[in-house]
Amino acid sequence: MARALRAPLDIVLSRKLGVPGQEELAFGAIATGGTRVLDREIIEAIGISEGQIEQITAKVKKELERRENLYRGAQPPL
């Protein structure tokens, strides 16, 4: 695809942050480069603590980094 477009392409990965005990329900997401978006309405409605948010973010970030290394290999980001 990159050759056909004559443009550099790179991967951008994202992962949802799942509610504890209901992981299919997202209260936010993180993406490559450290971007994090949170849905404060869900967080407040369910009562997710800041500690839980940070713990879940760290766990998901580790998986995001694992996948980025798997897909990108030794290639640096563009």
Backbone torsions as a table, in degrees:
resi	resn	phi	psi	omega
1	MET	NA	-44.6	-179.1
2	ALA	-61.3	-40.7	179.3
3	ARG	-65.1	-42.7	-179.1
4	ALA	-62.8	-37.6	-179.9
5	LEU	-85.9	-11.5	-174.5
6	ARG	51.6	46.2	-179.2
7	ALA	-142.2	144.9	176.9
8	PRO	-72.2	136.9	176.7
9	LEU	-123.2	148.8	179.8
10	ASP	-139.2	167.7	177.3
11	ILE	-91.5	146.4	171.5
12	VAL	-131.6	119.5	-177.0
13	LEU	-107.9	149.3	174.1
14	SER	-142.1	156.0	178.5
15	ARG	-142.4	144.9	178.2
16	LYS	-81.8	156.4	173.4
17	LEU	-104.6	111.3	-174.1
18	GLY	-90.1	145.3	177.2
19	VAL	-64.2	133.1	178.7
20	PRO	-56.1	127.1	-179.4
21	GLY	84.0	-13.1	178.1
22	GLN	-140.2	57.1	-170.0
23	GLU	-58.0	-20.3	178.2
24	GLU	-74.0	-19.1	176.8
25	LEU	-89.7	117.7	-177.5
26	ALA	-88.3	135.9	171.0
27	PHE	-106.6	2.0	178.9
28	GLY	172.2	-171.4	179.3
29	ALA	-155.2	156.0	172.0
30	ILE	-126.8	157.8	-178.4
31	ALA	-139.4	165.4	175.5
32	THR	-49.9	137.0	179.2
33	GLY	94.6	-0.3	175.4
34	GLY	91.1	5.8	178.1
35	THR	-67.9	133.4	175.6
36	ARG	-135.1	132.6	178.4
37	VAL	-122.7	130.8	-178.8
38	LEU	-119.8	144.3	175.0
39	ASP	-99.6	96.5	-175.8
40	ARG	-63.3	-29.0	178.2
41	GLU	-63.4	-46.0	178.9
42	ILE	-67.1	-44.0	-179.4
43	ILE	-56.7	-47.0	-179.1
44	GLU	-70.7	-40.2	-178.4
45	ALA	-63.8	-37.4	-177.9
46	ILE	-90.9	-23.4	179.8
47	GLY	83.5	40.0	178.1
48	ILE	-78.5	127.9	-178.3
49	SER	-79.6	160.4	176.9
50	GLU	-60.9	-35.9	177.4
51	GLY	-62.2	-42.3	177.3
52	GLN	-64.6	-41.9	179.0
53	ILE	-58.5	-46.9	-178.8
54	GLU	-66.6	-39.3	179.6
55	GLN	-64.9	-46.1	179.5
56	ILE	-66.4	-41.5	178.4
57	THR	-59.3	-44.8	-179.4
58	ALA	-62.4	-42.5	-179.7
59	LYS	-64.9	-45.9	-178.4
60	VAL	-69.4	-36.6	177.9
61	LYS	-61.8	-39.3	178.2
62	LYS	-61.9	-42.4	177.7
63	GLU	-67.3	-39.2	177.5
64	LEU	-61.0	-43.4	178.3
65	GLU	-65.3	-39.0	178.3
66	ARG	-61.0	-45.8	-179.3
67	ARG	-67.3	-39.1	178.3
68	GLU	-61.4	-43.7	177.3
69	ASN	-63.8	-38.7	178.9
70	LEU	-64.2	-47.0	-175.7
71	TYR	-78.2	-37.7	-174.5
72	ARG	-90.7	-30.1	-175.8
73	GLY	67.8	-136.9	-178.2
74	ALA	-85.1	-1.6	-178.1
75	GLN	-71.4	130.4	176.2
76	PRO	-73.8	157.0	175.5
77	PRO	-62.4	151.2	177.3
78	LEU	-73.8	NA	NA
